[in-house]
Amino acid sequence: MRMVDLIEKKRDGKELATEEINFIIDGYTKGDIPDYQVSALAMAIFFKDMNDRERADLTMAMVNSGETIDLSGIEGVKVDKHSTGGVGDTTTLVLAPLVAALDIPVAKMSGRGLGHTGGTIDKLEAISGFHVEITKEEFTNLVNNHKIAVIGQTGNITPADKKLYALRDVTATVDSIPLIASSIMSKKIAAGSDAIVLDVKTGAGAFMKTAEDAKALAHAMVSIGNNVGRRTMAVISDMSQPLGYAIGNSLEVKEAIDTLKGNGPKDLEELCLALGRQMVYLAGKASSLEEAEEKLKEVIKNGKALEKFKEFVTNQGGDASIVDDPEKLPRADYLIEVPAKSDGVVAEIVADEIGTAAMLLGAGRATKESEIDLAVGLMLNKKIGDQVKAGESLVTIHANREQVDDVIEMIYANIRIADQAEAPVLVHDIVTE
């Protein structure tokens, strides 16, 4: 088998056989196939696409390139959730205890963030004492006994994907549905879950800017999951504005706690219920999505979801008293209001740019080496469709520096006030096959 023949085959729009895909990924991982040949193949895939079987084979070849997590010691159907990213996306902090409160095992492997705000682990570390450095045995025991635990990502999951992603980044082949879908799904499958729920974002703050592209990616990932024996569903959700009101690590933890108490932002609650009902349904704990949603609402109402969050925090060394006293979370030295310059209705909040404004404060990482300030961030006081008066606060800046003109300038440039506007639809579509 020669790599040049396989490049030519895909260039001409033909299917790659399973053994050919395995040969490519194995050879590239070992260093036997050079970057320039894989670059050529990635570009051929970019233009000629792959069918469902090829996408599933590519995903499994990447899964088999490194370690996989064995969750067989955990009882029950393990359901994982993945979001394609966004601004103010606090869903995992709400969903994990919410679903676990219904006796569904949530064995979550999470990473740190790169971009607007921290990843799930960074946010959880805003809670004093919380840590994810636990052994696999402790992880399994916590999930079996308490239905919930979070562990840091292991270094050798899908090494082929890491190499291929770095290559795509510098060869203009990132925006390829089969390559994006196989990259995401290889990591989820290697993480060992039985079922996967995907939150595919669309809009200004998302990787997929149009609903059409988001739907194509959702269908690709759901197809891969189902083809390799993982029950998979997806929600296509709006990210034309930040989710919820909080952008920043400790601010998002507080917002997650408010949501578990039933007092959170309506959009965050709506999305958590949309994703959570799929998780409950796939775990076999409800006969319909409607029944699943009712069960989730009940554990918010009766306080079991909040108690599960406290239990989860305590089990991983955190100070659960922050649930009843959020003032114990890291707090910024300066609170600075950004007033509206005119009367009207908020017509646009450019999510990714507002996220970048939070990153300028230190809420996120511009590079992997950047230090995160867990206390800082932005609190939106208005969302799209809200009335606003001149002088009324649009955003509250939580900063650890007094001079924030750069952040204020970015906020004004990316929040537009008009005569009229309607709030965007949050859940665009559900993809089940």
C-alpha positions as CSV (number, residue, x, y, z in Angstrom):
1,M,0.0,0.0,0.0
2,R,1.4,3.4,-1.0
3,M,0.3,6.7,0.5
4,V,0.5,8.5,-2.9
5,D,-2.1,6.0,-4.4
6,L,-4.5,6.7,-1.5
7,I,-4.1,10.5,-1.9
8,E,-4.9,10.1,-5.6
9,K,-7.9,7.8,-4.9
10,K,-9.5,10.4,-2.6
11,R,-8.5,13.3,-4.9
12,D,-10.6,11.5,-7.6
13,G,-13.6,11.2,-5.2
14,K,-13.4,7.5,-4.6
15,E,-14.0,5.7,-1.2
16,L,-11.1,4.7,1.0
17,A,-11.4,1.2,2.3
18,T,-11.3,0.5,6.1
19,E,-7.8,-1.1,5.9
20,E,-6.6,1.9,3.9
21,I,-7.8,4.4,6.5
22,N,-6.2,2.3,9.2
23,F,-2.9,2.2,7.3
24,I,-2.9,6.0,7.0
25,I,-3.7,6.8,10.6
26,D,-1.4,4.1,12.0
27,G,1.5,5.2,9.7
28,Y,1.0,8.9,10.5
29,T,0.9,8.3,14.3
30,K,4.1,6.3,14.1
31,G,5.8,8.9,12.0
32,D,6.1,6.6,8.9
33,I,3.9,8.9,6.8
34,P,5.2,12.5,6.5
35,D,3.1,15.6,7.2
36,Y,3.1,16.7,3.5
37,Q,1.4,13.6,2.4
38,V,-1.3,13.8,5.1
39,S,-1.7,17.5,4.3
40,A,-2.5,16.5,0.7
41,L,-5.0,13.9,1.9
42,A,-6.7,16.3,4.2
43,M,-7.1,18.8,1.4
44,A,-8.5,16.0,-0.8
45,I,-11.0,15.1,2.0
46,F,-11.9,18.8,2.3
47,F,-12.9,19.0,-1.3
48,K,-14.3,15.4,-1.9
49,D,-15.8,14.6,1.5
50,M,-16.2,11.1,3.0
51,N,-19.3,8.9,3.3
52,D,-20.7,7.7,6.6
53,R,-18.7,4.5,6.6
54,E,-15.4,6.3,5.9
55,R,-16.1,8.9,8.6
56,A,-16.8,6.1,11.2
57,D,-13.7,4.2,10.1
58,L,-11.5,7.4,10.4
59,T,-13.0,8.0,13.9
60,M,-12.2,4.5,15.1
61,A,-8.7,4.5,13.6
62,M,-8.0,7.6,15.7
63,V,-9.6,6.1,18.8
64,N,-7.4,3.0,18.4
65,S,-4.2,5.2,18.0
66,G,-3.9,5.6,21.8
67,E,-5.4,4.9,25.2
68,T,-9.1,4.3,25.7
69,I,-10.9,4.7,29.0
70,D,-12.4,1.6,30.4
71,L,-15.7,2.4,32.2
72,S,-16.9,-1.1,32.4
73,G,-16.4,-1.1,36.2
74,I,-19.1,1.6,36.4
75,E,-22.6,0.3,36.7
76,G,-25.4,1.5,34.4
77,V,-25.5,3.3,31.1
78,K,-22.8,6.0,31.0
79,V,-23.9,9.1,29.0
80,D,-21.5,11.8,28.1
81,K,-22.3,15.3,26.8
82,H,-20.1,17.4,24.5
83,S,-20.5,21.0,23.4
84,T,-18.8,22.4,20.3
85,G,-18.0,25.5,22.4
86,G,-19.3,28.9,23.0
87,V,-19.4,31.9,25.3
88,G,-20.7,31.6,28.9
89,D,-21.4,27.9,28.3
90,T,-21.9,26.6,31.8
91,T,-24.1,23.6,30.9
92,T,-21.7,20.9,32.2
93,L,-21.7,22.4,35.7
94,V,-25.5,22.2,35.8
95,L,-26.1,19.0,33.8
96,A,-23.7,16.7,35.6
97,P,-25.4,17.0,39.0
98,L,-28.8,17.3,37.5
99,V,-28.6,14.0,35.6
100,A,-26.7,12.3,38.4
101,A,-29.6,13.2,40.8
102,L,-31.7,10.7,38.7
103,D,-29.2,7.9,39.5
104,I,-27.6,8.1,36.0
105,P,-23.8,7.7,36.1
106,V,-21.9,10.8,34.9
107,A,-18.3,9.9,34.5
108,K,-16.9,13.1,33.0
109,M,-13.5,13.6,31.6
110,S,-12.9,17.4,31.1
111,G,-10.1,19.7,30.0
112,R,-8.9,23.2,30.6
113,G,-10.0,26.0,28.4
114,L,-8.2,27.9,25.7
115,G,-10.1,31.1,24.6
116,H,-12.8,33.2,26.2
117,T,-13.1,31.5,29.6
118,G,-11.7,28.5,31.3
119,G,-12.8,24.9,30.6
120,T,-15.0,22.9,33.0
121,I,-12.0,22.1,35.2
122,D,-10.9,25.7,35.5
123,K,-14.4,26.7,36.5
124,L,-14.6,24.0,39.1
125,E,-11.2,25.1,40.5
126,A,-12.8,28.4,41.3
127,I,-14.2,26.4,44.3
128,S,-11.6,26.3,47.0
129,G,-10.0,22.9,47.4
130,F,-11.7,21.3,44.4
131,H,-9.3,19.0,42.4
132,V,-9.5,16.5,39.6
133,E,-6.2,14.7,40.3
134,I,-7.8,11.4,41.3
135,T,-6.9,7.9,40.4
136,K,-9.0,5.9,37.9
137,E,-9.9,3.6,40.8
138,E,-11.2,6.6,42.9
139,F,-13.0,7.9,39.8
140,T,-14.8,4.6,39.3
141,N,-15.7,4.3,43.0
142,L,-17.0,7.9,43.1
143,V,-19.3,7.3,40.1
144,N,-20.5,3.9,41.4
145,N,-21.2,5.3,44.9
146,H,-22.3,8.9,44.1
147,K,-23.1,8.8,40.4
148,I,-20.8,11.7,39.5
149,A,-17.1,12.5,39.2
150,V,-14.9,14.6,37.0
151,I,-11.3,13.7,36.1
152,G,-8.7,15.5,34.0
153,Q,-8.0,14.4,30.5
154,T,-5.3,11.7,30.1
155,G,-2.4,12.6,27.9
156,N,-2.5,9.7,25.4
157,I,-6.1,9.7,24.2
158,T,-6.3,9.9,20.4
159,P,-2.7,11.0,19.6
160,A,-3.5,10.7,15.9
161,D,-6.2,13.4,16.3
162,K,-3.7,15.7,18.1
163,K,-1.2,15.4,15.2
164,L,-3.9,15.7,12.5
165,Y,-5.6,18.7,14.2
166,A,-2.3,20.6,14.4
167,L,-1.7,19.9,10.8
168,R,-5.2,21.0,9.7
169,D,-4.7,24.2,11.7
170,V,-1.8,25.3,9.4
171,T,-3.1,23.9,6.1
172,A,-6.5,25.6,5.9
173,T,-8.4,22.2,6.4
174,V,-10.0,22.8,9.8
175,D,-13.4,23.6,8.2
176,S,-14.1,20.1,7.0
177,I,-17.2,18.3,8.3
178,P,-15.7,14.7,8.2
179,L,-12.4,15.9,9.8
180,I,-14.2,18.0,12.5
181,A,-16.8,15.2,13.2
182,S,-14.1,12.4,13.5
183,S,-11.9,14.6,15.7
184,I,-14.7,15.3,18.2
185,M,-16.2,11.8,18.2
186,S,-12.9,10.0,18.5
187,K,-12.3,11.8,21.8
188,K,-15.8,11.1,23.1
189,I,-15.6,7.4,22.1
190,A,-12.2,6.9,23.6
191,A,-13.6,8.4,26.9
192,G,-15.6,5.2,27.2
193,S,-19.3,6.3,27.4
194,D,-22.1,4.2,26.1
195,A,-24.2,7.1,24.8
196,I,-23.3,10.6,23.7
197,V,-25.4,13.8,23.6
198,L,-24.0,16.6,21.5
199,D,-24.6,20.4,21.8
200,V,-23.8,21.8,18.4
201,K,-23.6,25.6,18.5
202,T,-24.5,28.0,15.7
203,G,-24.2,31.7,15.4
204,A,-21.5,34.5,15.8
205,G,-20.0,32.9,18.9
206,A,-19.8,29.4,17.4
207,F,-17.5,27.5,15.1
208,M,-20.4,26.8,12.8
209,K,-21.7,30.2,11.9
210,T,-24.9,29.1,10.0
211,A,-27.6,26.7,11.2
212,E,-27.2,24.7,7.9
213,D,-23.5,24.0,8.7
214,A,-24.3,23.2,12.3
215,K,-27.0,20.7,11.1
216,A,-24.5,19.1,8.7
217,L,-22.0,18.6,11.5
218,A,-24.6,17.3,13.9
219,H,-25.8,14.7,11.4
220,A,-22.2,13.7,10.7
221,M,-21.4,13.1,14.4
222,V,-24.7,11.4,15.2
223,S,-24.1,9.1,12.3
224,I,-20.6,8.3,13.4
225,G,-21.7,7.5,17.0
226,N,-24.6,5.3,15.9
227,N,-22.4,3.5,13.3
228,V,-19.8,2.5,16.0
229,G,-22.4,1.4,18.6
230,R,-22.8,4.5,20.7
231,R,-26.4,5.8,21.0
232,T,-26.0,9.4,19.9
233,M,-28.3,12.5,19.7
234,A,-27.7,16.2,19.1
235,V,-29.2,19.5,19.9
236,I,-28.4,22.5,17.6
237,S,-28.4,25.5,19.9
238,D,-28.0,29.3,19.3
239,M,-24.7,31.0,20.1
240,S,-25.4,34.4,18.4
241,Q,-25.2,35.8,22.0
242,P,-23.6,34.4,25.1
243,L,-25.5,31.8,27.0
244,G,-26.8,33.0,30.3
245,Y,-25.5,36.3,31.8
246,A,-22.1,35.3,33.3
247,I,-18.8,35.1,31.4
248,G,-16.0,34.2,33.7
249,N,-15.1,31.3,35.9
250,S,-16.4,32.0,39.4
251,L,-19.3,34.1,37.9
252,E,-20.3,31.0,35.9
253,V,-20.1,28.7,38.9
254,K,-22.5,31.0,40.8
255,E,-24.8,31.1,37.8
256,A,-24.8,27.3,37.7
257,I,-25.7,27.1,41.4
258,D,-28.5,29.6,40.8
259,T,-29.8,27.4,37.9
260,L,-29.7,24.3,40.1
261,K,-31.8,26.2,42.6
262,G,-34.3,27.0,39.9
263,N,-33.3,30.7,39.8
264,G,-31.0,30.7,36.8
265,P,-31.2,32.5,33.4
266,K,-34.0,31.1,31.3
267,D,-31.9,30.3,28.3
268,L,-29.3,28.4,30.4
269,E,-32.1,26.4,32.1
270,E,-33.9,25.7,28.7
271,L,-30.7,24.4,27.1
272,C,-29.8,22.2,30.1
273,L,-33.3,20.7,30.0
274,A,-33.0,20.1,26.3
275,L,-29.7,18.3,26.6
276,G,-30.5,16.7,29.9
277,R,-33.7,15.0,28.7
278,Q,-31.7,13.4,25.9
279,M,-29.2,12.1,28.5
280,V,-32.0,10.7,30.7
281,Y,-33.7,9.1,27.7
282,L,-30.6,7.5,26.3
283,A,-29.8,6.2,29.8
284,G,-33.1,4.3,29.8
285,K,-34.5,6.3,32.8
286,A,-37.5,7.6,30.8
287,S,-39.7,6.2,28.0
288,S,-40.0,9.6,26.3
289,L,-38.2,12.9,26.1
290,E,-41.2,14.6,27.7
291,E,-41.1,12.2,30.7
292,A,-37.3,12.8,31.0
293,E,-37.8,16.6,31.2
294,E,-40.4,16.3,33.9
295,K,-38.0,14.2,36.0
296,L,-35.3,16.8,35.6
297,K,-37.6,19.6,36.6
298,E,-38.7,17.6,39.7
299,V,-35.1,17.1,41.0
300,I,-34.5,20.9,40.6
301,K,-37.8,21.6,42.4
302,N,-37.2,19.1,45.3
303,G,-33.6,20.2,45.8
304,K,-32.0,16.8,44.9
305,A,-30.0,18.3,42.0
306,L,-28.5,21.0,44.3
307,E,-27.7,18.4,47.0
308,K,-26.0,16.3,44.4
309,F,-23.8,19.2,43.4
310,K,-22.8,19.7,47.0
311,E,-22.0,16.0,47.4
312,F,-19.9,16.1,44.1
313,V,-17.9,19.2,45.3
314,T,-17.3,17.7,48.7
315,N,-16.2,14.3,47.3
316,Q,-13.5,16.0,45.2
317,G,-12.1,18.2,48.0
318,G,-14.1,21.3,47.4
319,D,-15.7,23.7,49.9
320,A,-19.5,23.0,49.4
321,S,-20.4,25.9,51.6
322,I,-20.1,28.1,48.5
323,V,-23.5,26.8,47.4
324,D,-25.2,28.6,50.3
325,D,-22.7,31.4,50.5
326,P,-21.4,32.2,46.9
327,E,-19.6,35.2,48.3
328,K,-16.8,32.7,49.2
329,L,-16.1,32.3,45.5
330,P,-13.2,34.4,44.2
331,R,-14.3,38.0,43.8
332,A,-12.8,40.8,41.7
333,D,-11.5,44.1,43.2
334,Y,-13.4,46.4,40.9
335,L,-17.0,46.4,39.6
336,I,-17.4,48.8,36.7
337,E,-20.7,49.4,34.9
338,V,-21.0,50.0,31.2
339,P,-24.0,52.2,30.6
340,A,-26.1,52.3,27.4
341,K,-25.6,55.4,25.3
342,S,-29.2,55.5,24.0
343,D,-32.7,54.2,24.5
344,G,-33.9,51.3,22.5
345,V,-33.8,47.5,22.3
346,V,-30.7,45.3,22.4
347,A,-30.5,44.0,18.8
348,E,-27.1,42.3,18.8
349,I,-24.5,41.0,21.2
350,V,-21.6,39.6,19.2
351,A,-20.8,36.5,21.3
352,D,-17.2,35.7,20.4
353,E,-16.1,39.4,20.6
354,I,-17.7,39.8,24.1
355,G,-15.9,36.6,25.0
356,T,-12.7,38.1,23.9
357,A,-13.4,41.2,26.1
358,A,-13.7,38.8,29.1
359,M,-10.4,37.2,28.1
360,L,-8.7,40.6,28.1
361,L,-9.5,40.8,31.8
362,G,-7.9,37.4,32.4
363,A,-11.0,35.2,32.4
364,G,-9.6,33.0,29.6
365,R,-6.3,31.9,28.0
366,A,-4.9,33.5,24.9
367,T,-2.2,30.8,24.9
368,K,-1.8,27.5,26.7
369,E,0.7,29.1,29.0
370,S,-1.6,32.0,30.1
371,E,-2.7,32.2,33.7
372,I,-6.4,32.5,34.4
373,D,-7.8,34.9,36.9
374,L,-10.8,33.0,38.3
375,A,-12.4,36.1,39.8
376,V,-12.8,38.3,36.7
377,G,-15.3,38.4,33.9
378,L,-18.4,40.1,32.6
379,M,-22.0,40.0,33.8
380,L,-24.5,40.9,31.0
381,N,-27.4,42.9,32.4
382,K,-29.3,42.9,29.1
383,K,-29.9,40.2,26.4
384,I,-31.1,40.5,22.8
385,G,-34.7,41.7,22.8
386,D,-34.5,43.5,26.1
387,Q,-35.5,47.2,26.4
388,V,-32.8,49.5,27.6
389,K,-32.7,53.2,28.7
390,A,-29.8,55.5,28.1
391,G,-27.6,55.4,31.2
392,E,-28.8,51.9,32.2
393,S,-26.1,49.3,32.7
394,L,-25.6,46.9,29.8
395,V,-22.7,45.0,31.3
396,T,-21.0,44.9,34.7
397,I,-17.2,44.4,34.4
398,H,-15.6,42.3,37.2
399,A,-11.9,43.3,37.0
400,N,-8.7,43.1,39.0
401,R,-7.4,46.2,37.3
402,E,-8.8,49.7,37.6
403,Q,-8.1,50.7,34.0
404,V,-10.4,48.8,31.7
405,D,-10.9,51.2,28.7
406,D,-9.9,48.5,26.2
407,V,-12.6,46.2,27.5
408,I,-15.3,49.0,27.6
409,E,-14.4,49.9,24.0
410,M,-14.8,46.3,22.9
411,I,-18.2,46.0,24.7
412,Y,-19.5,49.1,23.0
413,A,-18.3,47.9,19.6
414,N,-20.1,44.6,19.9
415,I,-23.5,45.4,21.6
416,R,-25.9,47.2,19.2
417,I,-29.0,49.0,20.3
418,A,-31.8,49.5,17.7
419,D,-35.5,50.5,17.7
420,Q,-36.7,46.9,17.8
421,A,-35.4,43.4,17.9
422,E,-36.6,39.9,19.0
423,A,-34.8,37.4,21.1
424,P,-33.3,34.6,19.0
425,V,-34.7,31.0,19.2
426,L,-32.4,29.0,21.5
427,V,-32.9,25.4,20.3
428,H,-32.9,25.3,16.5
429,D,-33.2,21.6,15.9
430,I,-32.9,18.1,17.4
431,V,-30.9,15.5,15.4
432,T,-31.4,11.8,16.3
433,E,-30.2,10.0,13.2
